[in-house]
């Protein structure tokens, strides 16, 4: 019933959003002789902000058409190279550049947003690497006959993707970069591949703002997961996909519910962003207003995740601390982190990260006791929040060069 109630509300809000958008367009139309009279410009700006805030957003496109590197601009070729029910493997390469560039697998979070949230990460990495990225599916679009998707399946996907990449040029080991939540399954997949002496074991693993040990500097996200039993999450945030979607009947943690949680964490900040957008519109500063719109176009585009993946992650990562306690299992097999001996590890954290606190990602370096210290590195991005470590100017100019230097040293 919860999902159905949301769908009714969404349909109504879409109508209201369309009305507001049309009204704003009429008021701002240069052909409207009354558009500049009295408070009408202010009304038009307010309607524009309201329309944008209440619109429904689908899956965005990556839209990376060209990238400049070494002083030359190259077209970008995007392709889906592995197709799986719960997520594809996409490849980005520069047209006209040698195919023997190092291969970088970027593991996107399955935490509500689409992989396109890492558009800036992909674009920057394309300057040096042939880039692959996990393009996770919206769970409500995956039919029930495709089975379940839990943390074990996530790890299986990562190992399969790494094996595919390595098979393209046998002997050239790929590199892996995990952003936020997937640091845990990427760390586990790396341990398993090392443990089994697989040629697909990544040469390097970079973990950025990941919850490896959430007991370190816990944030409000950690507190939320710790303060309630797993049954509360099962009964309070899990819903059933309605009949209108291909995944009808599947149990999910809905994207719209996740978005509500994201927004409530920094509600004042989001309100101020929209107020600033309103001021930009009233002042005629369309570029600044559009920059805010572009951010929220991506931020509000959310997808559902399977109930089993979400609940297992909450329980194993945030409540039982299975990874740091050495108790994490993949399909019954203990994931022995001490077996990581051939993959160099880089842990990156943001000084002002309010989602994964300082020390949570760095903990991975302590847990990999079988790895030489010369193959470990830690970097804290000063002044960076959670999103700043993988997107924006700090990512491009401060963090990315550290990744590139580390990869080059261990290739």
N, C-alpha and C positions, 0 to 999 in steps of 0.2 A: 504493500500500500504506500510505503514511503516514496518509492520511485515514481509510482503513478501520480501521487500528489505533486511531486516536483514537475512532472511532465505537463500537468494541467497549468501549474503556475508559470512554467517556461513558455507555453503557448500564449498565455495571456500577456506576459511581459514582452514577447516578440512583437505582438500587435502594438503595444504601447510604444515600444522602441521605434518601430516603423513610423508610427504617427509623429513622434517627436522629431525623427530625422527628416521627414517630409516637411513638417512645419518649419524647421530650422532652415531648410533649403529654400523654401518660399520666402521667408523673411530676409535671407541674405542674397537673394537673386538680384543682380544689378538692374534687372528690368522692373523691380518692384519699387514704385515711387515712394512708398511709405516705410521702406526698410530701415531708413536712417532716422526716423522720427522718434522722439521721446525715448522710452525705455525699450523699444523694440530690438535694438542691437544686443542689449543685455539679455533679453528674453531669448533671442536666437542662439546666443552663446550657451545659455543655460540648457536649452533644449538639445543642443549638439552634445554637450557633456553627458546629459541624461541618456540620450540615444546610444551613445557609445558605451556607457556603463551598463546598460541593460540588454545590449545586443547578444545574440547567440553566436559563439565562435566555433568553427569546425577546425579540422586539422590543417595547420599552415603548411606552406611549401618551404623547402629550404631556400630556394631562390638564389643560390650562389652561381652566378653565370660567368664570372671571371675573377682572377686573383693575380695580384702583382707580386713578383718575386725576382730578385736579382736585377731590378730595374726594368723588367719586361712584364707586360700583361699577357696572361694566357687564358684562353677559354677553359671552363670547367665542364667535365663530362661526369654526369651523375647517373648511376645505374644500380638497380637492385640485383645482387649477384647470388643471394641465397634467400629463398622464400620459405618461411615457416609459419604455422598457424598463429602463433602468438608474437611474432616479430621477425622482421626481415633484416638481412645484412645489406647495407648500402655501401657503395664504393664511390669515392670522389677522386678524380685524377685530373691533372692538367694536360690539356691537349697540346702536343708538341714538345713535351718534356719526357726524358728517358723513363722507361718503365721500371728501371732497377732502383728507383728511390726506395728508402726504408718504408716499411708498411706499418701504419699506426692504427690500431683498433681503439676507437673511442666508445666507451660503454656509457650509454645515456641512462639516466635514472628512470626507473619505473616507479614514479612517485607522484603521478597525477598529470604531469606535463608531457607533451610530446618531445621526441628527440630534437625537434627544431629549436628547442630552447637553447641548444648548444650550437646554433648556427655560427656564432662568433668564434667558438672553439674550433669548429671544423675549418672555417675560413683561415684562421691563423695557422693551424697545423698544415694546411695545404701548401704553405710557403716552403715547407721542407720535406713533407711526406706524401705518400699516397695514402689517403685516409679512408678508413672503413668506419661505419658507425652502426650500432644496434638501433633499429627503428621499430620500437615496441608497438604492438597493436593495441587498440582500444578494446578492452575485454568484452564490452557489450556487442561487438561486431563478430566475435568468434563463436561459431555454433557449438552447442554442447557436445556433439559427436567428436569434436577435436580433443576432448579430454580435459584434464586439469592442468594448471600451471602454478607450480609452487617454487620455493627457493631452490629445491633440487633441480627442477626443470630449467630454471634460470641459469644455473651453473652448467648444466648440460649444453644449453645453447651457446654459452661463451666458449666452452671447449670445442664445440663443433665449428664455431666461427673461426677460432684460432687455427684449427686444423685445416679449414678451407683456405685461409690466407697463406699458411705455410706451404700448402700443396701447390700454390700458383708458382712459387719459385723455391723448390725444395732446397733446404739448407740455409735459406735466409729467414731467420726467426723473426716473427712480428714483434711489435712493441704494443703495450696495452696501457690505456689511460682511462681510469674510472672516475667519474664525477659524482660525488656525494654518495647516496645510498648503495650504488653498485660496487663500492670499494669492498664491501663484505663478500659478495659472490665472486668478484674478480680475484680477491685475495685467496679464497677457497679454491677456485679453479686453477690458479697458479700453483698452489700447494699440491693439488692432485696431479697436475701435469708433470711437475717436478718429481713427485713421488713415483710416478709410473714411467719416468724417463722418456717422456714424449718429446719428439722433435718440434712439436708445436708449442712447447712451453715458452712463454714470451721472454725475450731477451731482457726487457725491462717492464716493470709495472709501476705506473705512477698513480697514486691514490690522492684525490683532492677532496678535502672536507668530508671525509667518510666516517661513519660511526663504528669504527673498529672496536673501541672500548668506551661505551657511553658512561662509564663510571667516572671518567676523567672530565672534569669541568662540565657537569651536566647542565643542559639548557632547558628551556620550557618545553621543548619537544620531548626530551628525555623524561622530564617529570610527568608529562601527560601520559606517556606510555607506561611509566612505572607505578603510578598512583592508582591504577585500576586493574582488576583481574582480567585475564584474557577473555573470560565469558562476557564481561561488560562490552568489549569491542565486538564480540560476535553478535551480541543482541542489540547493540546500539548503532553501529555504523555499517553493518552489512545489509545490503538490499538485493532484491531479485530483479533482473533485467526484464522490462516489459515486453509484451508480444511484438511490438512494432520493430524490434531490432533482431538482427540475425542471431545474436547470442541470447535470445529469449530463454528465461529460466535459469540462467547462470547466476550464481551468487557472486556479488562484486562489492568492492568499496568504491562507491560512485565518485566520479571526478568532481561533480558539482559540490559534493560534501567536502572533498579535499580542498577545493578552492575556498570554501567558506572558512575552513580551518586556517589556510594560508593567510587569508585577508584579516581574520580576527587577531592573528598574532601581531600584526603591525597596522591595526585599523587607522590609527591617527595618521600614520605616514601615508597610507593610501588616500585618505580623505584630503590631506594637504596636496597630494599630487594632482587630484582632480580639481581642487580649488585653483592651483597654479595653472592648470590647463584652461580653466574658465577665464582666468585673468589674461592669459596669452591670447585667447580668442577675442576677448573684448578689446584688446590692444591691437588686434590685427596681426599678431605675431604667429602666423600660421605654421612656420617651421618648428618653433618650440612646441606648439600644441600637437603637431603631428608626431614629434618625437615621443611624447607621452602616449599618444594613441598607439603608436607602433609597439611600444613596450607592453601595453595592456592587451593589445591584440594577441600577443604571444602568451602573456601571463594568464589570460582568461580562457585560453584554449586548453581544456583539460580532458583527460580520458579516464575510464574506469580501470581498476586493476582487479585481478581475481581475488576472491575472498581468501583462498588458501594461501596465496603468496603473501598477502598483507598480514594475515594473522600469524603465519609462521615467522615472518620478519619481526613483528612486534614481540613475539614470545622469545625467539632465539637471540635476537640482537639486543633488544632493549630490556627484557625482563630476566632472562637466564644468563645473559652475557656468555653465551656458549663459545664464541670465538676466543676471547681472552682466557677463558677457563679451560681451554683445550678439550671441550666436550662437543664441539660442533661436528655433526655427521652429514655425509652426503650419501643418501640411499643406504644408510646403515653403516657406512664406512667412516671411521674417524678421519677427519681432515687434519693431518699432522703438519703443522706449520713449520716444524723444525726440518722438514724435508725440502724446504725452499733453499737450494744451494746454488742454483744456476740462473736465477732471475734477479737482477738488480732492482732494488726497491727505492722509490722516491715518495716521500710523504709531504704533502703540501697542505698548509692550513692558513686560514685568514685570521688576522689579529682580532677582527671584530665580528667573527662568525657567530651568529646567534642561533644557528641550527645544529652545527657540529662544533662543540666547544674545543678550545685549544687542548691538545694532548690526545684527543680521541683517535685521530688518524696517525699521529706519531707512534701510538702504541703498537702499530704493526711492526715497526722496526725492532722493538724489544721482543716481540713474539717470534720473530724469525731468527731464532738462536743459532741455526745451522748455517746462516749466511755470513760471509766475511764482512767486517765493518766497512771495508773499502767499497763494498757494493751497496751500501746504504747511504741515503742522504735525506736530510730534513730541511724544509724551507718554510718560513713563516712570511706571508705577504703582509707587510706593515700597512695598516689602515684599511685593509680589505675586509669586506663582509663576505657572506656566503657566496653570493652571485659574482662578486668582484674577483674571485680567484679563477673563474673560467670564462668571464665575459667582461667587456669594457676595456678601458685604457690600461688599468693595472695588469690585467691578463695579457694584453698584447705586448706591453713594454717591459714588464717586470717578471711575470710568472712564466710565460711561454719561453723566454730565453733560457730560464733555468731548466725547463723540460728538455729543450733542444740540446743544451750542454750535457745533461745527464745521459740522454739517449746516445749522443755521439761518443761519450766516454765508455759506454757499455754495449756498443754494437759489434 
